[in-house]
């Protein structure tokens, strides 16, 4: 809480915990309290390991990234939480697009696998070089 100013020194203008409501911050203009109030935001400390595993998990094991992203949001580390969740969802979407794309390609090529198509291309190229 900002002390009331004395004749010799006044606190610097800025946001301070509201002396009337501990859940709010109130603006001190350098000489008096203003009517401006906002919710008191506390600095959230998040473990470096939690951030590391959140980002690494989002990339290499997206389900872990989703869980840690939710934990970060609950701990009010919204910037990191949203980033970890976004990366996890993007990796899930990329994986889904790749796997469904392979299924569509297999349908167009008569149900042949990638290995079968590669073998066909390789043997065709070998025939061309033998000529």
Secondary structure, 3 states (H helix, E strand, C coil): CCCCCCCCCCCCCEEEECCCCCCEEEEECCCCEEEEEEECCCCCCCCHHHHHHHHHHHHHCHHHHHHHHHHHHHCCCHHHHHHHHHHHHHHHHHHHHHHHHHHHHHHHCCCCCHHHHHHHHHHHHHHHHHC
